[in-house]
Amino acid sequence: MTAFVRTPDENFDNLKDYSFSPNYHAWQDMRMHYLDEGPADGPVALLLHGMPTWAYLYRTMIPPLVEAGYRCIAPDHMGFGRSDKPTDIHWYTIARHQEILSTLIKSLDLKDITLVCQDWGGPIGLAQAVMSADRFSRLVIMNTWLHHDSYEYSDAIKNWNQNWHEGGNFCREKPDMGLLMTMTAGLVEPGEALPAIMGGELPSLSTEAQAMYDAYLAPIKGLPDEAYNGMRRFPLSIPVDSWENGNGAMQAHCYETLLKWDKQTSFIWGCTDAVFTEAWGREWAARMNASFDSIDDAGHFLQNTHGEQVARFILERR
């Protein structure tokens, strides 16, 4: 039996702009949560999150996509959102996340998929397009990457990785990633948020900031420190120094394979992102002969702050 914790359902009651019904996919002795909104026979928008988010990230994108006829499938990776959370940090590998998502896609028999991916949703989701290309009709790539020999990791991503190692700012009990999300949304100043994350004391929040904070805290609220291990493992899986992390060999294979992708590809980029820079996004889009739509004032989590604009770009390019 896998040792895991399960977030109480009541943690997800009354979240702002989030009235979607839960669905669950059985994987071995656990369950993976996903949203399934829109017409059952519509083209699929597979909406993939990264770290430290969950399906809530797509709350403002789902309604306009559904209105346009899409069936929106938004899973929570194991360890995130309403999905079960294995307590062993070594349980989490990118290869395993890829495998679990593959079983969801095949279990639901998803076809005509538009993949919408950002952050770790990129390596996990783009692997699906490589492995099951016949199921995918379009790629929408946002602020992510695929590891390969010539990829140059930014100082921001190196710092992010380092801060999860021993002695780093986030290498601590129950790191407050809800507060990090309010900071990246511009609702809390870094000078307030970062000391609070490290000191464990929540600063005074506006009504808007409190609503967002509550939503990103919900998956781990009241849970033991081990429930945070899925979050911890994603930063530690970045293959900055070693191919052994992040299923680096598979990422490189996917990158080279997708350079030959002959179906529609659209890039949408938050251009203030210091982790995955605008220059990298434009370079990758050019290599794939893809369109590139920039959101000049959006950062890394562009779905969180500019979701309706992202959805418009998706719909305008189809």
KEKEGU-256714 format. One record per residue (C-alpha): y, x, z. Coordinates in steps of 0.25 Angstrom, whole numbers, plus 5000, padded with zeros to 4 digits. Each point is the difference from the previous one (the first is absolute). Layout:
% residues N
+------+------+------+
|   yy |   xx |   zz |
+------+------+------+
|    Y |    X |    Z |
...
+------+------+------+
***
This chain:
% residues 318
+------+------+------+
|   yy |   xx |   zz |
+------+------+------+
| 5000 | 5000 | 5000 |
| 5014 | 5005 | 4997 |
| 5009 | 5001 | 5012 |
| 5013 | 4992 | 4996 |
| 5011 | 4991 | 5006 |
| 5005 | 4987 | 4994 |
| 5014 | 4995 | 5001 |
| 5001 | 4986 | 5007 |
| 5004 | 4990 | 4990 |
| 5012 | 4996 | 5008 |
| 5007 | 5013 | 4998 |
| 5003 | 4995 | 4986 |
| 5006 | 4986 | 5004 |
| 5015 | 4997 | 4996 |
| 5003 | 5013 | 4992 |
| 5012 | 4998 | 4992 |
| 4998 | 4997 | 4985 |
| 4985 | 5001 | 5002 |
| 4993 | 4987 | 4999 |
| 4988 | 5004 | 4992 |
| 4986 | 4996 | 5004 |
| 4990 | 5011 | 5004 |
| 4987 | 5003 | 4992 |
| 4989 | 5010 | 5003 |
| 4990 | 5009 | 4993 |
| 4988 | 5004 | 5007 |
| 4997 | 5015 | 4999 |
| 4988 | 5005 | 5008 |
| 5002 | 4995 | 5014 |
| 5015 | 4998 | 4999 |
| 5010 | 4992 | 4992 |
| 5011 | 5003 | 4991 |
| 5012 | 4991 | 5000 |
| 5007 | 4996 | 4987 |
| 5010 | 4990 | 4995 |
| 4996 | 4991 | 4988 |
| 5012 | 4992 | 4995 |
| 5002 | 4993 | 4987 |
| 4992 | 4993 | 4989 |
| 4985 | 5004 | 5001 |
| 5000 | 5002 | 4985 |
| 5013 | 5007 | 4998 |
| 5001 | 5015 | 4997 |
| 4998 | 5008 | 5012 |
| 5011 | 5009 | 5007 |
| 4993 | 5009 | 5009 |
| 5010 | 5005 | 5010 |
| 4997 | 5012 | 5008 |
| 5007 | 5006 | 5012 |
| 5000 | 5014 | 5006 |
| 5004 | 5005 | 5014 |
| 5004 | 4995 | 5010 |
| 5001 | 4986 | 4993 |
| 4991 | 4988 | 4997 |
| 5000 | 4988 | 4991 |
| 5013 | 4995 | 5007 |
| 5007 | 5011 | 4991 |
| 4999 | 4990 | 4988 |
| 5005 | 4988 | 5007 |
| 5012 | 4998 | 4991 |
| 4993 | 5004 | 4987 |
| 4988 | 4990 | 5001 |
| 5008 | 4987 | 4999 |
| 5007 | 5004 | 4986 |
| 4987 | 5006 | 4995 |
| 4992 | 4987 | 5003 |
| 5011 | 4992 | 4994 |
| 4998 | 5008 | 4987 |
| 4986 | 4996 | 5000 |
| 4993 | 5013 | 5007 |
| 4989 | 4999 | 5010 |
| 5005 | 5010 | 5011 |
| 4989 | 5008 | 5007 |
| 5006 | 5009 | 5011 |
| 4989 | 5007 | 5009 |
| 5002 | 5007 | 5013 |
| 4993 | 5013 | 5000 |
| 4990 | 5002 | 5011 |
| 5008 | 5004 | 5012 |
| 5013 | 4992 | 4996 |
| 5005 | 4986 | 5001 |
| 4990 | 4990 | 5003 |
| 4988 | 5009 | 4996 |
| 4991 | 5006 | 5010 |
| 5003 | 5013 | 5006 |
| 4989 | 5010 | 5002 |
| 5004 | 5009 | 5012 |
| 4994 | 5013 | 4995 |
| 5011 | 5008 | 4992 |
| 4989 | 5007 | 4992 |
| 4995 | 4987 | 4995 |
| 5012 | 4999 | 4991 |
| 5000 | 5007 | 4987 |
| 5007 | 4996 | 4987 |
| 4986 | 5000 | 4993 |
| 4996 | 4989 | 5009 |
| 5013 | 4992 | 4998 |
| 4997 | 5001 | 4985 |
| 4986 | 4995 | 5002 |
| 5004 | 4988 | 5009 |
| 5011 | 4996 | 4990 |
| 4989 | 5001 | 4989 |
| 4991 | 4990 | 5007 |
| 5011 | 4990 | 5002 |
| 5004 | 5000 | 4985 |
| 4986 | 4998 | 4996 |
| 4997 | 4990 | 5011 |
| 5011 | 4991 | 4995 |
| 4997 | 5004 | 4985 |
| 5015 | 5003 | 4998 |
| 5004 | 5002 | 4985 |
| 5012 | 5001 | 4992 |
| 5006 | 5008 | 5012 |
| 5014 | 5005 | 5000 |
| 4999 | 5011 | 5011 |
| 5013 | 5001 | 5008 |
| 4999 | 5013 | 5009 |
| 5009 | 5009 | 5009 |
| 4998 | 5011 | 5010 |
| 4985 | 5001 | 5003 |
| 4997 | 4988 | 4992 |
| 5002 | 5009 | 4988 |
| 4988 | 5009 | 5002 |
| 4992 | 4989 | 5005 |
| 5003 | 4990 | 4989 |
| 5002 | 5009 | 4988 |
| 4985 | 5004 | 5003 |
| 4996 | 4986 | 4998 |
| 5007 | 5000 | 4986 |
| 4992 | 5013 | 4996 |
| 4987 | 4995 | 5005 |
| 5001 | 4985 | 4995 |
| 5010 | 5001 | 4989 |
| 4994 | 4987 | 4993 |
| 5006 | 4992 | 5012 |
| 5014 | 5005 | 4999 |
| 5010 | 4997 | 4990 |
| 5013 | 5006 | 5006 |
| 5004 | 5011 | 5010 |
| 5013 | 4998 | 5008 |
| 5003 | 5014 | 5007 |
| 5010 | 5001 | 5011 |
| 5004 | 5012 | 5009 |
| 4986 | 5006 | 5000 |
| 4992 | 5012 | 4995 |
| 4987 | 5006 | 4995 |
| 4996 | 5013 | 5005 |
| 4998 | 5011 | 4989 |
| 5001 | 5015 | 4998 |
| 5015 | 5000 | 4996 |
| 5005 | 4989 | 5009 |
| 5011 | 5006 | 5010 |
| 5000 | 4993 | 5013 |
| 5015 | 4997 | 5005 |
| 5005 | 5006 | 5013 |
| 5001 | 4985 | 5005 |
| 4985 | 4998 | 4998 |
| 4996 | 5014 | 5006 |
| 5009 | 4996 | 5012 |
| 4993 | 4986 | 5001 |
| 4986 | 5007 | 5000 |
| 5004 | 5010 | 5010 |
| 5006 | 4990 | 5010 |
| 4986 | 4994 | 5002 |
| 4994 | 5013 | 5004 |
| 5000 | 5005 | 5014 |
| 5014 | 5002 | 5005 |
| 5006 | 4991 | 4989 |
| 5009 | 4989 | 5003 |
| 4990 | 4989 | 4997 |
| 4988 | 5007 | 5006 |
| 5001 | 4991 | 5013 |
| 4993 | 4988 | 5006 |
| 5003 | 4987 | 4993 |
| 5011 | 5006 | 4990 |
| 5010 | 4988 | 4997 |
| 4999 | 4998 | 4985 |
| 5007 | 4987 | 5001 |
| 5012 | 5007 | 5004 |
| 4999 | 5010 | 4989 |
| 4999 | 4988 | 4990 |
| 5013 | 4994 | 5006 |
| 5007 | 5013 | 4998 |
| 4995 | 5002 | 4986 |
| 5006 | 4986 | 4997 |
| 5014 | 5005 | 5005 |
| 4999 | 4990 | 5012 |
| 5000 | 5011 | 5010 |
| 5007 | 5013 | 5000 |
| 4991 | 5013 | 5000 |
| 5008 | 5005 | 5012 |
| 4995 | 4988 | 5008 |
| 4986 | 4998 | 4993 |
| 4995 | 5014 | 5001 |
| 5003 | 5003 | 5015 |
| 4994 | 4986 | 5003 |
| 4987 | 5003 | 4992 |
| 4998 | 5013 | 5008 |
| 5005 | 4995 | 5013 |
| 4993 | 4986 | 4999 |
| 5012 | 4992 | 5004 |
| 5004 | 4989 | 4990 |
| 5015 | 5000 | 4997 |
| 5008 | 4987 | 4999 |
| 4997 | 4993 | 4986 |
| 5007 | 4990 | 4992 |
| 4993 | 4987 | 4997 |
| 4996 | 5005 | 4986 |
| 4995 | 5013 | 5005 |
| 4992 | 4993 | 5011 |
| 4993 | 4991 | 4990 |
| 4996 | 5012 | 4992 |
| 4996 | 5008 | 5012 |
| 4991 | 4989 | 5005 |
| 4993 | 4998 | 4987 |
| 4997 | 5015 | 4998 |
| 4996 | 5001 | 5015 |
| 4991 | 4987 | 4999 |
| 4987 | 5007 | 4995 |
| 4999 | 5010 | 5012 |
| 5008 | 4992 | 5011 |
| 4992 | 5001 | 5013 |
| 4989 | 5008 | 4994 |
| 4995 | 5014 | 5006 |
| 5005 | 5013 | 4994 |
| 4987 | 5001 | 4992 |
| 5005 | 4988 | 4991 |
| 5011 | 5010 | 4995 |
| 4990 | 5009 | 4993 |
| 5000 | 4994 | 4987 |
| 5015 | 5003 | 4999 |
| 4998 | 5014 | 5006 |
| 4990 | 5003 | 4989 |
| 5008 | 4997 | 4988 |
| 5011 | 5011 | 5002 |
| 4989 | 5010 | 5004 |
| 4993 | 4997 | 4987 |
| 5011 | 5005 | 4991 |
| 4994 | 5011 | 4992 |
| 5012 | 5010 | 5002 |
| 4991 | 5012 | 5004 |
| 4986 | 4996 | 4996 |
| 4992 | 4992 | 4990 |
| 4991 | 4996 | 5011 |
| 5011 | 4990 | 5005 |
| 5003 | 4987 | 4993 |
| 4988 | 5000 | 4990 |
| 5009 | 5010 | 4992 |
| 4989 | 5003 | 4990 |
| 4999 | 4985 | 4996 |
| 5016 | 4999 | 5000 |
| 5001 | 5011 | 4990 |
| 4989 | 4994 | 4992 |
| 5007 | 4986 | 5000 |
| 5013 | 5007 | 4996 |
| 4995 | 5007 | 4988 |
| 4992 | 4988 | 4996 |
| 5012 | 4990 | 5001 |
| 5009 | 5010 | 4991 |
| 4991 | 4994 | 4989 |
| 5002 | 4985 | 5005 |
| 5002 | 4991 | 4988 |
| 5004 | 4988 | 5007 |
| 5014 | 4995 | 5005 |
| 5006 | 5009 | 5011 |
| 5013 | 4997 | 5008 |
| 5006 | 5009 | 5010 |
| 5010 | 4994 | 5010 |
| 5007 | 5010 | 5009 |
| 5008 | 5001 | 5013 |
| 5009 | 5011 | 4996 |
| 5005 | 5004 | 5014 |
| 4986 | 5004 | 5004 |
| 4999 | 5015 | 5005 |
| 4985 | 4999 | 5000 |
| 4997 | 4996 | 4986 |
| 5012 | 5003 | 4993 |
| 5007 | 4993 | 4988 |
| 4998 | 5013 | 4992 |
| 4984 | 5000 | 5002 |
| 5000 | 4985 | 4997 |
| 5007 | 5002 | 4987 |
| 4991 | 5012 | 4996 |
| 4987 | 4992 | 5003 |
| 5005 | 4988 | 4992 |
| 5004 | 5009 | 4988 |
| 4986 | 5006 | 5000 |
| 4994 | 4986 | 5000 |
| 5010 | 4995 | 4989 |
| 5004 | 4989 | 5010 |
| 5012 | 4992 | 5003 |
| 5008 | 5005 | 5012 |
| 5009 | 4990 | 5008 |
| 5008 | 5006 | 5011 |
| 5006 | 4994 | 5013 |
| 5011 | 5009 | 5003 |
| 5002 | 4996 | 5015 |
| 4985 | 4998 | 5003 |
| 4992 | 5010 | 5008 |
| 4985 | 5003 | 5002 |
| 4997 | 4985 | 5004 |
| 5007 | 4993 | 4989 |
| 4991 | 4988 | 5002 |
| 5005 | 4998 | 5014 |
| 5015 | 5001 | 4996 |
| 5001 | 4996 | 4986 |
| 4987 | 4991 | 4998 |
| 5007 | 4989 | 4991 |
| 5006 | 5011 | 4991 |
| 4986 | 5007 | 4998 |
| 4994 | 4986 | 4997 |
| 5011 | 4998 | 4989 |
| 4997 | 5013 | 4994 |
| 4985 | 4997 | 5000 |
| 5002 | 4987 | 4993 |
| 5011 | 5005 | 4990 |
| 4990 | 5011 | 4995 |
| 4988 | 4992 | 4998 |
+------+------+------+
***
